[in-house]
Amino acid sequence: SQVVYGNEYHSGSQMVERGFPTRLLGTPLKKDDSLILLDTSLFGKEAMEQLDEGKPGRYVNVAEAKVIVEAIDDIAKDLASIPHPDDRYWEIAVISFYKAQAAAIQKALRVSDVVESNGWRFVDKKTKSVRIEVNVVDRFQGREADVVLLPMTRANKRGSLGFMTVLNRINVATSRARHRLILVGNARQLEEMGTKYDARNVDHDSESSMTENTAPQNFVSQLINHVQKNGRSLQISPKDLRSDWKDINLVRKPRNGRKGGGRNE
């Protein structure tokens, strides 16, 4: 797995040894492609964060949600035809730093019809041998999945990185993958934000069970650079999407025209 130790990154050999070839938005992947970045920079405004219901702390990134759904479509279809090395079902996990982003991705999965809903999880339509779960990082402590997709969510001009500056959360989020870790985000903006990072721009969640240790300056940009140098980086554009997303709204409008307030998530 991909783990963060002392602000450095270490990839476990098992991810390569037990990898598998699949597609990712039409791009064939090799068996040893265990660390991947899907760069959404070309999506323009959709690649920037938005506030769900206009409330502070409820961050949604529309481009990431769309890209993740179509990535899951490819991965689930391919895995459904590959026997699991441990003779069980495959597990795909989408691990989000923000509840609102997790909810947006769940909604996108349901309305896109690329997988089948099975209670609070999803399964591939053909064999039901691939299970997909979308949840927040706190819920994945002590658990793993064969493939992990990590939406970075944050992308703004202020340099506010939020939960991505909390080492405990980053460590959990990047260490859950048995075989393949896929980061999804606006790489160009994240690298720029890393240079503006201010420790005061951390989102604190009063309900979090994690001890929040603040990451050093440029940590997220270093993470992006690490993946670009040591993994595989794919720049995705709206033209790469197959589904018709024009009538699907993933960000809720403010209620009664008010921006509202409330606890950060």
Secondary structure as GFF3:
##gff-version 3
##sequence-region A 1 265
A	DSSP	beta_strand	2	5	.	.	.	ID=ss1
A	DSSP	beta_strand	8	11	.	.	.	ID=ss2
A	DSSP	alpha_helix	14	17	.	.	.	ID=ss3
A	DSSP	beta_strand	23	24	.	.	.	ID=ss4
A	DSSP	beta_strand	27	28	.	.	.	ID=ss5
A	DSSP	beta_strand	35	39	.	.	.	ID=ss6
A	DSSP	three_ten_helix	41	47	.	.	.	ID=ss7
A	DSSP	beta_strand	50	51	.	.	.	ID=ss8
A	DSSP	three_ten_helix	52	54	.	.	.	ID=ss9
A	DSSP	beta_strand	59	60	.	.	.	ID=ss10
A	DSSP	alpha_helix	62	79	.	.	.	ID=ss11
A	DSSP	beta_strand	90	96	.	.	.	ID=ss12
A	DSSP	alpha_helix	99	112	.	.	.	ID=ss13
A	DSSP	beta_strand	116	118	.	.	.	ID=ss14
A	DSSP	beta_strand	121	123	.	.	.	ID=ss15
A	DSSP	beta_strand	130	136	.	.	.	ID=ss16
A	DSSP	three_ten_helix	137	140	.	.	.	ID=ss17
A	DSSP	beta_strand	145	151	.	.	.	ID=ss18
A	DSSP	three_ten_helix	162	165	.	.	.	ID=ss19
A	DSSP	alpha_helix	167	174	.	.	.	ID=ss20
A	DSSP	beta_strand	177	185	.	.	.	ID=ss21
A	DSSP	alpha_helix	187	196	.	.	.	ID=ss22
A	DSSP	three_ten_helix	199	201	.	.	.	ID=ss23
A	DSSP	alpha_helix	219	230	.	.	.	ID=ss24
A	DSSP	beta_strand	232	235	.	.	.	ID=ss25
A	DSSP	three_ten_helix	238	240	.	.	.	ID=ss26
A	DSSP	three_ten_helix	255	257	.	.	.	ID=ss27
###
